[in-house]
Amino acid sequence: MNNFEVVLLFSPELSTSVINSELDKFNNLIGSKNGKVKNSEDWGLRELSYAINKFNKAFYKFFQIEISGKELKNIKSDLNQSDNILRYIFIKVKSHQELPTKLNYEKK
């Protein structure tokens, strides 16, 4: 198992219930690929560095996961199917940083 940190950016037009539904789908997707979500944080609605699909803000969600690197391709293809996710990034790390992160404390 490899350690990854994941950031998902959701459309600012989504309701809390839709975002929670998307997060449940993501958690189930990780679980179905024999992975494990270790921790997560809600970084809230933040400004984007550049416009994505004409949006200047997005809801940021941060995850620390353990999963086989071979499964990432399948997970990414599933995430690409969602119209609610603007962007995502998976970063492989040796070990997970301690939570809460600095972004969690910054003014939202």
C-alpha positions as CSV (number, residue, x, y, z in Angstrom):
1,M,0.0,0.0,0.0
2,N,1.2,3.5,-0.9
3,N,0.3,6.7,0.9
4,F,-1.4,9.5,-1.1
5,E,-2.7,12.9,-0.3
6,V,-5.7,13.9,-2.4
7,V,-7.4,17.3,-3.0
8,L,-10.7,17.4,-4.7
9,L,-12.2,20.7,-6.0
10,F,-16.0,20.9,-6.2
11,S,-18.1,23.4,-8.1
12,P,-19.2,26.3,-5.9
13,E,-22.7,26.0,-7.1
14,L,-23.3,22.7,-5.3
15,S,-25.4,22.2,-2.2
16,T,-24.0,20.6,0.9
17,S,-26.0,17.5,0.3
18,V,-24.7,17.0,-3.2
19,I,-21.1,17.5,-2.0
20,N,-21.7,15.0,0.8
21,S,-23.1,12.5,-1.7
22,E,-20.0,13.0,-3.9
23,L,-17.7,12.5,-0.8
24,D,-19.6,9.3,0.0
25,K,-19.1,8.1,-3.6
26,F,-15.3,8.9,-3.3
27,N,-15.0,7.0,0.0
28,N,-16.9,4.0,-1.4
29,L,-14.7,4.1,-4.5
30,I,-11.5,4.0,-2.4
31,G,-12.9,1.2,-0.3
32,S,-14.0,-0.8,-3.4
33,K,-10.3,-0.7,-4.7
34,N,-9.1,-2.1,-1.4
35,G,-7.9,1.3,-0.2
36,K,-8.5,3.2,3.0
37,V,-9.2,6.8,3.8
38,K,-7.1,7.6,6.8
39,N,-8.1,11.2,7.4
40,S,-9.9,14.1,5.7
41,E,-10.3,17.8,6.1
42,D,-12.8,20.3,4.7
43,W,-10.9,23.4,3.5
44,G,-14.1,25.2,2.6
45,L,-14.9,27.6,-0.2
46,R,-11.7,29.2,-1.5
47,E,-10.5,31.4,-4.4
48,L,-8.9,29.7,-7.3
49,S,-5.6,30.9,-8.8
50,Y,-7.3,30.9,-12.2
51,A,-10.8,30.3,-13.5
52,I,-11.9,26.7,-14.1
53,N,-15.1,26.3,-16.2
54,K,-15.8,30.0,-15.5
55,F,-15.7,29.5,-11.7
56,N,-13.4,31.7,-9.6
57,K,-14.0,29.7,-6.4
58,A,-14.3,26.0,-5.4
59,F,-15.0,23.8,-2.4
60,Y,-11.7,22.1,-1.4
61,K,-11.7,18.7,0.3
62,F,-8.4,17.1,1.5
63,F,-7.9,13.3,2.0
64,Q,-5.1,11.1,3.3
65,I,-5.4,7.7,1.8
66,E,-3.6,4.3,1.6
67,I,-4.1,2.4,-1.7
68,S,-2.1,0.5,-4.3
69,G,-0.7,2.7,-7.0
70,K,-2.0,0.4,-9.6
71,E,-5.6,1.3,-8.7
72,L,-5.1,5.1,-9.3
73,K,-5.8,4.9,-13.0
74,N,-9.3,3.4,-12.4
75,I,-10.0,5.9,-9.6
76,K,-9.0,8.8,-11.8
77,S,-11.2,7.6,-14.7
78,D,-14.2,7.4,-12.3
79,L,-13.5,10.9,-11.0
80,N,-13.3,12.2,-14.6
81,Q,-17.0,11.1,-15.0
82,S,-18.3,13.5,-12.4
83,D,-19.5,16.8,-13.5
84,N,-19.3,18.1,-9.9
85,I,-15.6,17.7,-9.5
86,L,-13.7,20.6,-11.2
87,R,-10.2,19.2,-10.5
88,Y,-8.3,16.6,-8.4
89,I,-4.8,15.8,-7.6
90,F,-3.1,12.7,-6.1
91,I,0.3,13.2,-4.5
92,K,2.3,10.2,-3.4
93,V,4.0,10.8,0.0
94,K,6.3,8.7,2.2
95,S,4.2,9.4,5.3
96,H,1.1,11.5,6.0
97,Q,1.5,14.8,7.7
98,E,-0.1,15.4,11.0
99,L,-3.6,17.0,10.9
100,P,-4.9,19.6,11.0
101,T,-3.0,21.2,8.1
102,K,-2.1,24.9,7.9
103,L,-4.8,25.5,5.3
104,N,-7.4,24.3,7.8
105,Y,-6.6,27.3,10.0
106,E,-6.4,29.9,7.3
107,K,-9.3,32.3,6.9
108,K,-11.9,30.9,4.5
